[in-house]
Amino acid sequence: MLSARQQHCLHGIGIPLWRARGAAAVDALVENQAMPLDTAAAAEPDDSAIEQAAPIPAEAPPPGADTTAPAAPATVPKLDSWDGLLDAIHACQACELAQNCTQKVPGVGNRQADLLIVGEAPGHDEDIQGEPFVGRSGQLLDRMLAAIGFKREQVYITNIVKCRPPNNRDPRPDEAQHCRAYLEAQIELIAPRAILSVGRVSAHNLLGSDQPVGKLIRQQHTLPGTDIPVKVTYHPAYLLRNPSAKAIAWQDLKLLHQMLQ
């Protein structure tokens, strides 16, 4: 800051004294408050602080952008208990099979069974009664089990899909995939010592194979991702149409009995 003498000299040689706008007000404020000028400057907010405190305006969405809020994720049913699993199966509307069936057919039997039997899909009688293998195929299956010392009540019986396909056709791969989580939950809850897979659709879906059933029957299998042995055999409906294949099925049952010993 210029001294009074310097200001007088400059005025004398015709050099005007320039003062910052608002300086007089600052001087007055300083004089009135008896505050040193450097203290007053320290009291001023820093420009950087003002910039940091200023709110950042939200960026406008581009023209034509979808501004609707995202939908909440769908609730995934809990399949870690029998109550939750059965509720999920009965409420399932994942594919067209659910629209055409009379009722869902989750499965039946001993939930702590050593033996799990997995068929293909419910048929007409199963769709009416809500229980798998209750028609002629079921009666033959009961006799097959009795031949190796098992009663129906001692095993658990289910199918790859839980709804009857129209006209008893084979379930499509996408329909089997929709029911896959239910079957996996049943296997985990039961924890069987062995699985009897009856029929081509059952074997292909359980093993992830497309080989003929006749070839799969002659091989040893383990359920992928587990150490549970799987025995493949012909479906009882096939045996009713082809009685000569019962001799092969009997050998399969004897091997299954050995696996459970």
KOLMARPA-135082 format. One record per residue (C-alpha): residue number from 1; x, y, z. Coordinates in Angstrom, 1 decimal. Layout:
<pts>
<pt i="NUM" east="X" north="Y" up="Z"/>
...
</pts>
This chain:
<pts>
<pt i="1" east="0.0" north="0.0" up="0.0"/>
<pt i="2" east="1.3" north="3.5" up="-0.9"/>
<pt i="3" east="2.3" north="5.8" up="1.9"/>
<pt i="4" east="0.6" north="9.2" up="2.2"/>
<pt i="5" east="3.7" north="10.9" up="0.9"/>
<pt i="6" east="3.9" north="8.7" up="-2.2"/>
<pt i="7" east="0.3" north="9.3" up="-2.9"/>
<pt i="8" east="0.9" north="13.1" up="-2.7"/>
<pt i="9" east="3.8" north="12.9" up="-5.1"/>
<pt i="10" east="1.9" north="10.9" up="-7.7"/>
<pt i="11" east="-0.9" north="13.4" up="-7.5"/>
<pt i="12" east="1.5" north="16.2" up="-8.0"/>
<pt i="13" east="2.8" north="14.8" up="-11.3"/>
<pt i="14" east="-0.6" north="14.1" up="-12.7"/>
<pt i="15" east="-0.8" north="10.3" up="-12.2"/>
<pt i="16" east="-4.3" north="9.4" up="-11.0"/>
<pt i="17" east="-4.6" north="7.0" up="-8.1"/>
<pt i="18" east="-6.6" north="3.8" up="-9.1"/>
<pt i="19" east="-8.4" north="2.0" up="-6.5"/>
<pt i="20" east="-10.1" north="-1.3" up="-6.8"/>
<pt i="21" east="-13.9" north="-1.2" up="-6.9"/>
<pt i="22" east="-15.3" north="-1.6" up="-3.4"/>
<pt i="23" east="-12.0" north="-0.7" up="-1.8"/>
<pt i="24" east="-13.5" north="2.3" up="0.0"/>
<pt i="25" east="-16.2" north="0.0" up="1.5"/>
<pt i="26" east="-13.6" north="-2.4" up="2.6"/>
<pt i="27" east="-11.5" north="0.4" up="4.2"/>
<pt i="28" east="-14.6" north="1.6" up="6.0"/>
<pt i="29" east="-15.5" north="-1.8" up="7.2"/>
<pt i="30" east="-11.9" north="-2.4" up="8.4"/>
<pt i="31" east="-11.8" north="1.0" up="10.1"/>
<pt i="32" east="-15.1" north="0.6" up="11.8"/>
<pt i="33" east="-14.3" north="-2.9" up="13.1"/>
<pt i="34" east="-10.7" north="-2.1" up="14.0"/>
<pt i="35" east="-9.7" north="-5.3" up="12.2"/>
<pt i="36" east="-6.3" north="-5.6" up="10.4"/>
<pt i="37" east="-6.7" north="-5.8" up="6.6"/>
<pt i="38" east="-5.0" north="-9.2" up="6.4"/>
<pt i="39" east="-7.3" north="-10.6" up="9.0"/>
<pt i="40" east="-10.3" north="-9.3" up="7.0"/>
<pt i="41" east="-8.9" north="-11.1" up="3.9"/>
<pt i="42" east="-8.5" north="-14.3" up="5.8"/>
<pt i="43" east="-12.2" north="-14.1" up="6.8"/>
<pt i="44" east="-13.2" north="-14.1" up="3.1"/>
<pt i="45" east="-14.2" north="-17.6" up="1.8"/>
<pt i="46" east="-11.7" north="-19.3" up="-0.6"/>
<pt i="47" east="-12.8" north="-19.5" up="-4.2"/>
<pt i="48" east="-11.9" north="-23.2" up="-4.3"/>
<pt i="49" east="-14.1" north="-23.8" up="-1.3"/>
<pt i="50" east="-17.0" north="-22.0" up="-3.0"/>
<pt i="51" east="-16.5" north="-24.2" up="-6.1"/>
<pt i="52" east="-16.4" north="-27.3" up="-4.0"/>
<pt i="53" east="-19.6" north="-26.4" up="-2.2"/>
<pt i="54" east="-21.5" north="-25.5" up="-5.3"/>
<pt i="55" east="-23.9" north="-28.3" up="-6.3"/>
<pt i="56" east="-23.1" north="-30.0" up="-9.6"/>
<pt i="57" east="-26.1" north="-29.9" up="-11.9"/>
<pt i="58" east="-27.4" north="-33.2" up="-13.1"/>
<pt i="59" east="-26.6" north="-34.1" up="-16.6"/>
<pt i="60" east="-29.7" north="-34.1" up="-18.8"/>
<pt i="61" east="-30.5" north="-37.4" up="-20.5"/>
<pt i="62" east="-30.0" north="-37.6" up="-24.2"/>
<pt i="63" east="-33.0" north="-37.0" up="-26.4"/>
<pt i="64" east="-35.1" north="-40.1" up="-26.8"/>
<pt i="65" east="-33.6" north="-41.9" up="-23.7"/>
<pt i="66" east="-35.8" north="-44.1" up="-21.6"/>
<pt i="67" east="-36.3" north="-42.2" up="-18.3"/>
<pt i="68" east="-38.5" north="-44.8" up="-16.6"/>
<pt i="69" east="-37.1" north="-46.3" up="-13.4"/>
<pt i="70" east="-35.8" north="-49.9" up="-13.9"/>
<pt i="71" east="-38.2" north="-52.6" up="-12.8"/>
<pt i="72" east="-37.5" north="-54.4" up="-9.5"/>
<pt i="73" east="-35.9" north="-57.8" up="-10.0"/>
<pt i="74" east="-38.3" north="-60.8" up="-10.0"/>
<pt i="75" east="-38.5" north="-62.6" up="-6.7"/>
<pt i="76" east="-36.6" north="-65.9" up="-6.9"/>
<pt i="77" east="-38.6" north="-68.7" up="-5.0"/>
<pt i="78" east="-36.7" north="-70.4" up="-2.2"/>
<pt i="79" east="-36.2" north="-74.1" up="-3.0"/>
<pt i="80" east="-34.2" north="-75.1" up="0.1"/>
<pt i="81" east="-37.2" north="-76.6" up="1.9"/>
<pt i="82" east="-40.0" north="-79.0" up="0.9"/>
<pt i="83" east="-42.7" north="-76.4" up="1.7"/>
<pt i="84" east="-41.0" north="-73.7" up="-0.4"/>
<pt i="85" east="-40.2" north="-76.2" up="-3.2"/>
<pt i="86" east="-43.8" north="-77.5" up="-3.5"/>
<pt i="87" east="-45.2" north="-74.0" up="-3.3"/>
<pt i="88" east="-42.9" north="-72.9" up="-6.2"/>
<pt i="89" east="-43.9" north="-75.9" up="-8.3"/>
<pt i="90" east="-47.6" north="-75.4" up="-7.8"/>
<pt i="91" east="-47.3" north="-71.6" up="-8.6"/>
<pt i="92" east="-45.1" north="-72.1" up="-11.6"/>
<pt i="93" east="-46.3" north="-70.6" up="-14.9"/>
<pt i="94" east="-42.9" north="-70.6" up="-16.7"/>
<pt i="95" east="-44.1" north="-72.5" up="-19.8"/>
<pt i="96" east="-47.2" north="-73.5" up="-21.7"/>
<pt i="97" east="-47.4" north="-76.9" up="-19.9"/>
<pt i="98" east="-48.7" north="-75.1" up="-16.9"/>
<pt i="99" east="-51.6" north="-73.7" up="-18.9"/>
<pt i="100" east="-52.8" north="-77.0" up="-20.2"/>
<pt i="101" east="-52.4" north="-79.5" up="-17.3"/>
<pt i="102" east="-55.1" north="-80.4" up="-14.8"/>
<pt i="103" east="-52.7" north="-80.1" up="-11.9"/>
<pt i="104" east="-49.0" north="-80.2" up="-11.1"/>
<pt i="105" east="-47.3" north="-83.5" up="-10.3"/>
<pt i="106" east="-44.3" north="-82.7" up="-8.1"/>
<pt i="107" east="-43.5" north="-86.2" up="-6.9"/>
<pt i="108" east="-44.3" north="-88.7" up="-4.2"/>
<pt i="109" east="-42.6" north="-91.0" up="-1.7"/>
<pt i="110" east="-40.1" north="-91.1" up="1.1"/>
<pt i="111" east="-38.2" north="-87.7" up="1.3"/>
<pt i="112" east="-35.2" north="-89.5" up="2.9"/>
<pt i="113" east="-35.2" north="-92.3" up="0.4"/>
<pt i="114" east="-32.0" north="-94.1" up="-0.6"/>
<pt i="115" east="-33.4" north="-94.5" up="-4.1"/>
<pt i="116" east="-34.7" north="-91.7" up="-6.3"/>
<pt i="117" east="-36.6" north="-92.7" up="-9.5"/>
<pt i="118" east="-36.8" north="-90.1" up="-12.2"/>
<pt i="119" east="-39.2" north="-90.5" up="-15.1"/>
<pt i="120" east="-40.0" north="-88.3" up="-18.1"/>
<pt i="121" east="-43.3" north="-86.5" up="-17.6"/>
<pt i="122" east="-46.8" north="-87.1" up="-16.1"/>
<pt i="123" east="-49.3" north="-88.9" up="-18.3"/>
<pt i="124" east="-53.1" north="-88.8" up="-18.4"/>
<pt i="125" east="-53.6" north="-90.8" up="-15.2"/>
<pt i="126" east="-50.9" north="-88.9" up="-13.4"/>
<pt i="127" east="-52.4" north="-85.6" up="-14.5"/>
<pt i="128" east="-55.8" north="-86.5" up="-13.0"/>
<pt i="129" east="-54.5" north="-88.0" up="-9.7"/>
<pt i="130" east="-51.5" north="-85.6" up="-9.2"/>
<pt i="131" east="-49.1" north="-88.5" up="-8.5"/>
<pt i="132" east="-46.4" north="-89.9" up="-10.8"/>
<pt i="133" east="-46.5" north="-93.5" up="-12.2"/>
<pt i="134" east="-50.1" north="-94.5" up="-11.2"/>
<pt i="135" east="-51.3" north="-96.0" up="-14.6"/>
<pt i="136" east="-50.2" north="-99.2" up="-16.2"/>
<pt i="137" east="-46.6" north="-98.0" up="-16.3"/>
<pt i="138" east="-46.8" north="-97.3" up="-12.6"/>
<pt i="139" east="-48.1" north="-100.8" up="-11.8"/>
<pt i="140" east="-45.2" north="-102.3" up="-13.7"/>
<pt i="141" east="-42.8" north="-100.1" up="-11.9"/>
<pt i="142" east="-44.2" north="-101.2" up="-8.6"/>
<pt i="143" east="-43.6" north="-104.8" up="-9.6"/>
<pt i="144" east="-40.1" north="-104.0" up="-10.7"/>
<pt i="145" east="-39.3" north="-102.4" up="-7.4"/>
<pt i="146" east="-40.8" north="-105.3" up="-5.5"/>
<pt i="147" east="-38.5" north="-107.7" up="-7.4"/>
<pt i="148" east="-35.4" north="-106.1" up="-5.7"/>
<pt i="149" east="-37.1" north="-105.7" up="-2.3"/>
<pt i="150" east="-38.5" north="-102.2" up="-2.4"/>
<pt i="151" east="-42.0" north="-101.0" up="-1.7"/>
<pt i="152" east="-43.2" north="-97.9" up="-3.5"/>
<pt i="153" east="-43.4" north="-96.0" up="-0.1"/>
<pt i="154" east="-39.7" north="-96.6" up="0.4"/>
<pt i="155" east="-38.5" north="-94.7" up="-2.6"/>
<pt i="156" east="-39.1" north="-91.2" up="-4.0"/>
<pt i="157" east="-40.6" north="-90.9" up="-7.5"/>
<pt i="158" east="-40.7" north="-87.8" up="-9.7"/>
<pt i="159" east="-40.3" north="-86.7" up="-13.3"/>
<pt i="160" east="-38.1" north="-84.4" up="-15.4"/>
<pt i="161" east="-41.1" north="-82.1" up="-15.8"/>
<pt i="162" east="-44.0" north="-81.6" up="-13.4"/>
<pt i="163" east="-46.8" north="-81.0" up="-15.8"/>
<pt i="164" east="-48.3" north="-83.2" up="-18.5"/>
<pt i="165" east="-47.4" north="-82.4" up="-22.0"/>
<pt i="166" east="-50.3" north="-82.2" up="-24.5"/>
<pt i="167" east="-51.2" north="-85.6" up="-26.0"/>
<pt i="168" east="-48.4" north="-87.2" up="-23.8"/>
<pt i="169" east="-45.7" north="-85.9" up="-26.2"/>
<pt i="170" east="-42.1" north="-85.8" up="-25.0"/>
<pt i="171" east="-41.3" north="-82.6" up="-23.1"/>
<pt i="172" east="-39.3" north="-80.1" up="-25.1"/>
<pt i="173" east="-35.8" north="-79.1" up="-24.0"/>
<pt i="174" east="-37.0" north="-75.6" up="-23.0"/>
<pt i="175" east="-39.8" north="-77.1" up="-20.9"/>
<pt i="176" east="-37.3" north="-79.5" up="-19.1"/>
<pt i="177" east="-35.0" north="-76.5" up="-18.5"/>
<pt i="178" east="-37.8" north="-74.6" up="-16.7"/>
<pt i="179" east="-38.3" north="-77.5" up="-14.4"/>
<pt i="180" east="-34.6" north="-78.2" up="-13.9"/>
<pt i="181" east="-34.3" north="-76.1" up="-10.7"/>
<pt i="182" east="-37.1" north="-78.1" up="-9.1"/>
<pt i="183" east="-35.5" north="-81.4" up="-9.9"/>
<pt i="184" east="-32.1" north="-80.3" up="-8.6"/>
<pt i="185" east="-33.7" north="-79.1" up="-5.4"/>
<pt i="186" east="-35.4" north="-82.5" up="-4.9"/>
<pt i="187" east="-32.1" north="-84.3" up="-5.4"/>
<pt i="188" east="-30.4" north="-82.0" up="-2.9"/>
<pt i="189" east="-33.2" north="-82.4" up="-0.3"/>
<pt i="190" east="-33.4" north="-86.1" up="-0.7"/>
<pt i="191" east="-29.7" north="-86.8" up="-1.0"/>
<pt i="192" east="-30.3" north="-90.3" up="-2.5"/>
<pt i="193" east="-27.7" north="-93.0" up="-2.6"/>
<pt i="194" east="-28.6" north="-93.8" up="-6.2"/>
<pt i="195" east="-30.9" north="-92.6" up="-9.0"/>
<pt i="196" east="-32.8" north="-94.9" up="-11.4"/>
<pt i="197" east="-33.4" north="-93.0" up="-14.6"/>
<pt i="198" east="-36.2" north="-94.5" up="-16.6"/>
<pt i="199" east="-36.5" north="-93.6" up="-20.3"/>
<pt i="200" east="-34.7" north="-91.6" up="-22.9"/>
<pt i="201" east="-35.9" north="-88.1" up="-21.9"/>
<pt i="202" east="-34.9" north="-88.8" up="-18.3"/>
<pt i="203" east="-31.5" north="-90.1" up="-19.1"/>
<pt i="204" east="-30.7" north="-87.3" up="-21.6"/>
<pt i="205" east="-31.7" north="-84.6" up="-19.2"/>
<pt i="206" east="-30.0" north="-86.1" up="-16.1"/>
<pt i="207" east="-26.7" north="-86.9" up="-17.8"/>
<pt i="208" east="-26.6" north="-84.2" up="-20.5"/>
<pt i="209" east="-26.2" north="-86.9" up="-23.2"/>
<pt i="210" east="-27.9" north="-87.6" up="-26.5"/>
<pt i="211" east="-26.8" north="-91.2" up="-26.8"/>
<pt i="212" east="-29.4" north="-93.9" up="-27.4"/>
<pt i="213" east="-30.9" north="-95.4" up="-24.3"/>
<pt i="214" east="-29.7" north="-98.9" up="-25.3"/>
<pt i="215" east="-26.1" north="-97.6" up="-25.2"/>
<pt i="216" east="-26.5" north="-95.6" up="-21.9"/>
<pt i="217" east="-27.9" north="-98.7" up="-20.3"/>
<pt i="218" east="-24.6" north="-100.5" up="-20.8"/>
<pt i="219" east="-22.6" north="-97.8" up="-19.2"/>
<pt i="220" east="-21.9" north="-96.7" up="-15.7"/>
<pt i="221" east="-22.9" north="-93.1" up="-14.8"/>
<pt i="222" east="-22.6" north="-90.5" up="-12.1"/>
<pt i="223" east="-24.9" north="-87.5" up="-11.9"/>
<pt i="224" east="-22.8" north="-84.6" up="-13.1"/>
<pt i="225" east="-21.5" north="-82.4" up="-10.3"/>
<pt i="226" east="-22.1" north="-85.1" up="-7.7"/>
<pt i="227" east="-21.0" north="-88.5" up="-6.7"/>
<pt i="228" east="-24.5" north="-90.0" up="-6.9"/>
<pt i="229" east="-24.5" north="-93.1" up="-9.2"/>
<pt i="230" east="-27.2" north="-93.2" up="-11.9"/>
<pt i="231" east="-28.6" north="-96.4" up="-13.4"/>
<pt i="232" east="-30.3" north="-96.0" up="-16.7"/>
<pt i="233" east="-33.1" north="-98.4" up="-17.8"/>
<pt i="234" east="-36.0" north="-98.6" up="-20.2"/>
<pt i="235" east="-39.2" north="-96.7" up="-19.3"/>
<pt i="236" east="-42.0" north="-99.1" up="-18.1"/>
<pt i="237" east="-44.2" north="-97.8" up="-20.9"/>
<pt i="238" east="-41.6" north="-99.0" up="-23.4"/>
<pt i="239" east="-41.5" north="-102.4" up="-21.6"/>
<pt i="240" east="-45.2" north="-102.8" up="-21.9"/>
<pt i="241" east="-44.9" north="-102.3" up="-25.7"/>
<pt i="242" east="-41.7" north="-104.4" up="-26.0"/>
<pt i="243" east="-41.9" north="-107.3" up="-23.5"/>
<pt i="244" east="-38.7" north="-108.8" up="-24.8"/>
<pt i="245" east="-36.8" north="-105.8" up="-23.3"/>
<pt i="246" east="-37.8" north="-106.9" up="-19.8"/>
<pt i="247" east="-34.9" north="-109.2" up="-19.5"/>
<pt i="248" east="-32.5" north="-106.2" up="-20.0"/>
<pt i="249" east="-34.5" north="-104.3" up="-17.4"/>
<pt i="250" east="-34.2" north="-107.1" up="-14.9"/>
<pt i="251" east="-30.4" north="-107.0" up="-15.3"/>
<pt i="252" east="-30.5" north="-103.2" up="-14.7"/>
<pt i="253" east="-32.5" north="-103.8" up="-11.5"/>
<pt i="254" east="-30.0" north="-106.3" up="-10.2"/>
<pt i="255" east="-27.2" north="-103.9" up="-10.8"/>
<pt i="256" east="-29.2" north="-101.1" up="-9.1"/>
<pt i="257" east="-29.7" north="-103.4" up="-6.1"/>
<pt i="258" east="-25.9" north="-104.0" up="-5.9"/>
<pt i="259" east="-25.3" north="-100.2" up="-6.0"/>
<pt i="260" east="-27.6" north="-99.8" up="-3.0"/>
<pt i="261" east="-25.9" north="-102.5" up="-0.8"/>
</pts>
